[in-house]
Amino acid sequence: MIEFLRKLNWLFPILILLTLGFGMIGFYQYDLLNNIQPYWLSTFYLSIQLFVLESGSQSGEIPLILEITRFLAPALTAGGIFVALWEPFSQNFLLFKIRFWKDHIVVCGLSKKAELLINDFLRNKNEKYKIVLIEPNAEHSSLNNLRKKGVIVIEGNATDETVLLKASVLKAKYLLALTNDEKINIRIAQKATNIYNQFPEMAMKYDILQVIVHIDDFFTMNIFKEFHEKPIPGDKEQRRGAIKIDYHVFSIHQLAATFMVDTFSPDKYVNLSEETDPPAHLVILGENISAQYLILEAAYMYHFGNLKPIRITVVAESPDLFREQILSLYPFLEHTVDIRYSSYTAFFANPCPVPIDEISVCFISLDDDGKSVYYARKLRQHLFIQGKDTKQNSIDLFHRYKTFKFSSPPVKVLLPRNTALINIFDDVTSELNALNIELFNMYEVICNKKTIVDNRREEDFIAKHIHYEWAKHQAEKHKTTLGSMQAEWDKLKDAQKDSNRLPARHMYIKLRFVKAELSDIQSGEELKFDDISEELWDKIARMEHNRWNAEKNINGFVLIDKVSDRNLGVFLKDYLKCHWDLVPFDRLDHETQEYDKYTFKMAPIIAKLNHKKILRKRADD
């Protein structure tokens, strides 16, 4: 009812004016009926008095219009008072209600990504989520719709600790800092830390708070990951509550790139298992932040059984400038991948300087949906004309299916946030699919519970086990004490957690290498790890070391001679990014070579804990 009145707030002053008009007419008619000289000014004054229950008791014959006005005027007054009192009463009632909530979700900032994520939570039929939204803009067009769906809205600034306390952040399960200003997002995370440090005994009563912070800037993200959770020496008492917080920063562009890289890995389309197989070749069109993350994630993940560095061809409007930008952020990237940069003019020349038939998969990441569609079609045309095997493959498939939808290489397009053109013309998607071109709206693909919350939880489940096995190994080796799995995980900074998340993601590439998959299906032939040959185990270890080398190179590590002092070695790794294992696999000591097999040897345990099975792929898969 209140929302209905808010929508019709324009009607209230009109009713008041009409009532005043009716009152003046009514009193004028009353004076005439009762032989009283009427005065318009007097009738206006008496009409105003009707709103406060004055001047309404008239003797004699009363005109119908005045009779109606005598009831309508005080009714409008009562309605105005009700609406005025209901707003603060309703807000205070909701704040009182939140105090009894536990394991709810606090969302800070109603950005587009926040709105999509909230709606995805609310669509979940298996679990009813309690959501508190903190938004400073009371006029935001989406607030009323979210209120109708049960979201409690607190109008205020999430960087204010009192506002976070009103949202009962100490009892929440998730705190999502999703404003469009990453500096504000970081301040929100810091305020949450302050609150937990102020009330550690209260925080200890509840589960760990998952703080998820959106950041796009490369340098800001890395500083946050490296230092935000770093303990303050000699000041542990001031950080007692912080141990109950698990921080995670993400960029929507990075998550989009991760989705594309993991979902459309080259080994799904071409053979990359044998040493005779050519290297995977990835073509990326674009030079925006998403293209930058596509390069980075591919360099992290694409390490296959052929043990050859992936080749990446970047097509950009300003290739030299983009290369300088990439090298300034990742100076050792070219130690890991064979990356080359080309202009659009050079790449789309005839003949094409890039061997078309060797391309495994193509990604397009541009800032405009029209431009994305244009270059996607142009790319498919170019691949068809310039590649001998590619052309013949497409023709053969057309004769079989009357379409190019299975032609190679596949073209995957990561659309920007604003995709008005695609939304206007529905047939764009179907026509592009006929050319094996898939469109993915970045925000629609990423801004959901599965990608931002669940995938990380599943990924962290695997990563925790990987880290704990390493921690057990170190504790046995150095005769040190070991805490629980969660306790050991909580000791890590987010950057260190990432080092365990990467092998968790790469496990799926290793599974495909041995022609197996992690499956929810309980029937099928299980992969017996004891039957894997030593030759395959050696390749798996080399794949893992190549992946590890890539991770360290991208993150700026440099090679040093091995040090005998363990404490010095830990200091150099953690603080100066130096490592002695940044060498080819054959130069590693036997213990380290064996450890590179370990993450994959854990796969059956992880599968069992996840209630899944590792099944052999059928020959026709």
N, C-alpha and C positions, 0 to 999 in steps of 0.2 A: 504494500500500500504506500509506504514511504517512498519507495523508488518511483512509483507511479506519480506521486505528487511532485517529486523532484523533476520528472520529465515534463510535467505540466505547470512548472513554476511561472510561466508566462501568463497562465490563466488567472492566477490569484489577483494581480493588480487590476485586470480587466473586470473581474467580478466585483471588486471593491468600487470601481468607478460606476459600473452598472447599478450597483446597490445604492450608491449615492444619488444617481440619477432617478432611480425608481422612488427613492425616499422623497426627493424634492417634488416629484410629480404627485406622489401620494399625499404629502402634506398640503400641497397647493389645492388638490381636489377636496381634501378634508376641510380646509378653510372655506372654500366655496359652498360645500354642503352645509356647513354650520354657520353661514352668514358672517364669516370673519374675513376682514380685509387681508388677502394674502400678500406676503412679501418674499421675493425669491431669496434674499439674504437670510431671512429667518428660516425658510424651509431648508436651506443648505445647512445651517447651524444645527437644526433639529435632526437632520439626516445623519450628521456626524455623530450626534449623541446616541443614535440607535446602536452604534457599535459597542458602546459601553453600558448598554441596558438603561439608558436615560431617554426621556422624551417619548417613550413608547406607550405609556398608559394614557390613552385618549378616550374621552367620553363621547357619546353620541355615535352617529353613523360613521363607520370607518371604511374608506374605499378599499377594494380588493387589493390593489397594488401596494397600498400602505400596509395592509395586513401581511402580505407576503414579505415585504421588506423588514417588518418588525421581527420576523423570525430569521430571515436570511442574514441580516447584519451581525447579530450576536453569534450566529453559527460560523460566520467567516472569522470573527474574532477568536472564537474558541478553537477553530481549526488552525489559525496562525500560531496561537499559543501552544497547541499540541505539537505542531511540526517543530517549533522553536525548542521546546523542551525535550522532544523525542531524540533529536540528534545527539546531544551530550549524554542523555540517559542510555541510548543505544550503544554509543561508543564505550562508555564506562562498563556497561554490561558485558560487551565483547572482551574488553581488557580483563575483566574479572573472570570470564570464562577461560581465557588463555592460561591463567595462573594454574589451572588444574590439568592442562595438557602436558603430555610427555611424548617424546619421539616424534614431534611434529617437524615441519619444514619451514624455515624462515628464509624468505626470498627478499633480497634488497635491490630495489630498482626495477621498475616495470619497463625494461627494454624489450625489444622485439624478441630476443632470444629467451628472456625471462617469461614472457607471455606464452610463447610456444611450449616451453618446458612445463609451466604450470598447467596448461591445458592437457598436456600429455599425462601428467600425474593424475589429473582429474578423470581422464578417460579410462584409467585402470579399473577394471571391474573386480579384480581379485582382492584388492586392498583399498580401503578408504583412507586417503591421506588428509591430514589436517595441515592446512597451509596458512601461514601468516605472511602477508606482503607489506613491506615498508616502502612507501612511495611518497616523496615530497610534493608531487604535483597532484593536487586534489581534483584538478579538472581533466585528468587523463581520460581519454575517451573509452578506455577498456575497463575502467574500475568498476562501473556498475554491473557489467556483464560478469566479472569475476566474483563480485559480491553475491550475485544470484546463484552462483555455483558453489557457494559456501566458503569462499576465501575471505578471511578476516583481514581487512585493510587498516593499517595504522598510518595515518598521514604524518610524516615526519622524516627526518634525516637519519639514515642508518649509521652515520658516523657519530651520532650522539649516543652515549652509553645508556642514558635513561630510556631512550627509545628501544634499544636492543633488550634492555631488561623488561620493558613492557611486553616485548615479543616472547618473553620467557626463554631467552637463548640458552640459559643454563640447563634447561631440560630438553632442548631441541636435539634432533638427530642429524639434521643438515642445516648448514648456514650457507646460502648461495649468494655470493656477491656478484651481481650481474648487471650493474649499471654500465652505461656507455663510457664512463670515465674510469680508466684502470687505476688512477691515483686514488680515487674514492674507494674503489674495491679493496685496495691494499689497506687503506685506513680502516675500513670496516673489519678486515681480518685482524688488524692490530687492536681495535677496540674490543673485539671478542676475546683476544688474549688478555687484555687488561682486566676484563670482567672475570675471567676464570682465575686470574691471579689474585683478585680481590676476594673471591668467594671459593677458595679451593675445597673447603670442607663440603660445601653444597654441590660443587661440580662432581665430587667423587661419588655422589650417590647415583649418578646416571652414567649411561654409556658414553663412549668417546664421541665428541662432536666432530662431524665431517665438515670442514670448512673448504668450500670449492670456490675459487676466485678466478674470474675471467681477466686475462691480461694478453695483449697482443704484442707489445714491444719486446723484441728479443732480449735486450739488455736488462730490462726490468724483470722479465720472467726469470732469467738466470740468476739475478741477484736474489730474488725472492726464494728460488729453489735452494740456492747455496747457503743463504744466511738467515732466513726468517726463523728457522727452527733451531738455530745453533745455540747451545746452552751458553749462558753467561758465567764464566769462571768465577767462583766465590760468591755467586748470587743466586744459588739454586732455590733459596727460600722465596725469592721474588717471582719464581717461575713454577711454583708448585702446581698451579692449575693448568699450565700449558701442556703438561703431559697428557691431559685428557682431550687434546685437540689434535686432529689429523688434518694437516693442511695439504691442499692440492691445487695447483694453479694450472689453468689451461687456456689455450687460445682457440676460438672457434675455427680459425684458419688451420691451426695445427691438427685439431680433431678431424676436420674435413679431409686434410691431406692424409692423415692416418687411416681414415675410412677408405679412401681411394686406393692407397698403397696396399693395405691388407686385403681388401676385397678383390682387387684386380691385379694380383701379383702375376708377373710374367710366367712363372712356372705353371700357371693354370692354362696357359695358351700354347706354350712351346716347350720342347724338351730341353731341360737344363741340368740333367742328372749326370751325364757322362762327360769325361774330360774332352771328348771330341766334339761336344756340343758347343756352338758359338756362345759368346757372352750374351746375357740379356741386354736388350737395347730398348731404352725408354725415350720417347719423344715428348717433350713438354712445351706447349705453346703458352706463353705468358710470362710476365715479369712482376706480378703483384706479390703480395705477402703470401697468398695461398700457393702460388707457383714456387716461391722460395721454400715453403714447408714441404711441398711435394718432392723437391730435390733432396732436402734433408732427410725425410722419412724413407725415401727410396735408398739413400746411402746407408741408413741405419739397418734396413731390413733385407735388402735384396742381395743375399749371399747364398748361393745355390751349390748343388752338388758338383757342378762342373768346375768349381773353385776359381772362376774367372771374375775379375771386377766388372760390375755392371757398367754399361756405356749409357750415358745420358746426353741427348742432344736437346739443348734449350733454344727455342726459337723466340726471339724478342725483338722489339722495335729498336732498342738500343743495347745490343748484345755486349759491347765492350763496357758500357756503364754498369749493366747488370752483373757482369762477371766481377768487376771491381767491388761491387756491393756484397756479393756472395763471399768473395775472398776476405773482405774486411771482417765479416762475421764468422766465417769458418776458414781460417788461413790454411788448415791442413786437409781440407776436404778433397783436394785433388790427389792426395796420397791414397785415397780410398776408392774413388770412382774415376772412370775415364769420362770426364765431362767436357763437352764442347758447346760453343755458343755460335748461333747463326742468326742473321737478320731474316726477316720475312722474304725480302727480295731474293736473297741467296738461296734460302731453303726451297722456295717455290719456283726456282729457275728450272729450265729444261736444257740439259739434264740435271736432275737433282744431285747435289754433292753428297747426299747421305744415301747409303745402300738401303733402299726401301725394303727389299725382301728380308733384311735382317732385323727389322723392327718388330718388337714383341708386343708392345701396347703403347697407345698414345693418350696423353692427358692434355686437356685444354683448360686453362684457368685465366679468364679475362674479366675485366671490370664492367662489362656491358653484355646483356643477354643477346642483343641483336648481333653484336660483333662475334660473340661465342658461336651462334648458329651459323653465321656466314663462314667463319674459318673452319668450323667442323665439316661443313659440306665441301669446302674448298680442299680441305685435307684429304677427305675420302676420294675426291676426284683425282688429286695429285698422286695418292698412293696407287690408285687403279691405273693411271696412265704410266707412271714411272717404274713400277715394279713388275718384272716379267712374271715371277711366280705368283705374286699377289694378284695380278690381273687374271691369270689362268684359274687360280683358286676361286676368285669371285665369280667368274663365268661358269665354272663347274657347279658351284653352289646355286647359282641362279637357275640353271637347267633343272636342278633337283627341287628347289624350294620356291622358284619364281620370285626371289628376293635376294638382297645382299646382306640380310640380317645376321648371317653366320660368317661373313667374310672376315679375313684377317688383314692387318691387325685391328683389334677393337679400338674404338675411339670413345673415351669417357670424358664428358664435359662437366666441370664443376662450375655451376652458375653462381653469379653473385647474389646478394640479398634481394635486390630489386629485379624481379623478373616479370614485369608487366606485359611485355610483348608475348612471352610464352603463355601467360595466362589468358591473353585475349584469343589467341589462335590455338585451339585444341589439337588441330591436325599436325602442328609442328612436331610434336613428340612422336606421333605414329610414323610420319614420313622419315624422320631421322632414324627411328628404330629399324626401318627397312634398309637402312644403309649401315647397320651395326654401329650406330652412334647413340649413346645413352646420355640423357641429361639428368643432372642431380642438383637440386636447389640446396645450396650450402646450409641455409638455416633450417629448412624442413628436414634434411637428412640428419643434422647434428643436434638440433635443439629438442632433444627428447630424453626421457628418463633412461632408456636403454644405453644410449651413447655416453651421456655425461655422468650418470651415476652407476648403472648396473655393469656396463662393460668394464669400468675401472675397478668395480668390486670383484668381478670375476678374474680380471687381469691381476689384481692385487692378491687374490687368493693363491694363484699360481706363484706370483712373485714372492710372497711371504715364505712359501715352502722352499723355493730356491735359495732365498737368503738364509733361512734357518739351517738348512743342510750345510751351507758354507760356514755359518757361525758355529755349528757343532764341530765341524772339521777343524776350525781354528782353535776352538776351546780345547779339543783333545790334543792338538799339536802343541799348544803353548801352555797347557795346564791351567786354564783360566775358568772362571765360573760362567755359567750360561743361564739366562733367564728363559721365560716362556717364549713361544713363537711371537705372540703379540708384543711382549715387552722388548724383544730384540728388534722387532719391526719399528716400534715407536721410537727407538733410539736414533733412527735414520733421518737425515734431512730428505726433503723431497727429491733433490738431485740424486741422492744415493738410492732412493726407492726406484727412480727411473731406471737406474742401472740394472735393477732386477725385473722391471716391467718389460724391458726390451727382449731379454731371452724368453720371457713368458710369451710374448707375441711371436717370436721366431720359432717357437716350438711347432707351430702349425706348418711352417715351411719344411722343417725337418720331417714331420709326419708325412707330408706329400712326397718327400724324397724317398722314403721307404714304402711308398704306395699304401699309406694308411690314413685314417682320419679319426678325430675325436667325435664320437657319435652318441646321441641320445637313444638310438635304436639298440635294443638289447639282443637282437638276433643278428647273426652274421659270424664270419670267421674272425676271431681275435688275432691280433698280431702278437706273436710270442717273441719277446725281446731277447730271450736266450738263443733264438735261432738266427738273429741278425749276425751276419758274418763279420769277421775282424776288419775286412776291407771296408765294409760299410761304416763300422764304428770309427775307423780312422778318418773317413770322409766327414762323418758327422762332427768329429772333434775339430777338424780343419775348418768346416763351415762355421762352427761356433767361435773359433779363434779369429777368423776373418771378420765375423760380426763384432766381436769384442774390440778388435783393432780399429774397426771403423768408428765404433762408438767413442773410443778414447781419442782418436784423431779429430773427429768432429768437435768434441768437447775441449780441444786445445791441449791435450796431454803431449808431453815430449819424452823422448827416450833418454834414460840415464843408465849407468852401470848399476848392477844390483848392489845394495848396501847390506852389510852384515847386521847392523844395529836395527832391530825390529821397530823400536819407537821412532827412530829417524825415518825409516821406510814409510811408516804410517803417516808421519808428519808431511813428508814430501808428496805422498799421494793425495792427502786430503787438502793440503794448503797450497802446494806449488804445482800440482797437476804434473807430476813426474812419475814415470813408471819404467821398470826394467824389462817388462814382458812385451813391449811394443816391437816385436821382432817376428820374422817368419816362423811358422809352426815348428819347423824342424830344429830351430834353435832354442826351443823351450826345453826345460828339464822334464823328465819323465812324469813327475808328480803333476805338473801343470797340464801336460798333454792329457793325462788321464782325467783331470778335473774338467777339461773341456767336453768330455763325454757325459759329465754328471747331470747337467740340466736335462738332457734328453732321457737319461736313465730313470729320472724321476717321473716321467710321463705316465706310466701305469699307476703310480701312487696318486698323482694328481687327478687322473681320470676316475679312479675309484672314489676319492673324496668328493668329487663332483657328481657322483652317481652316473658316470658315463663309461663308455667302453672304447677302446682303441681297436677299430676294425680294419681289416684289409680291404682295400678298394677292389671292386670287381674290374675285370679287364675292360668292360664296356663303359666304365665311369669316365 
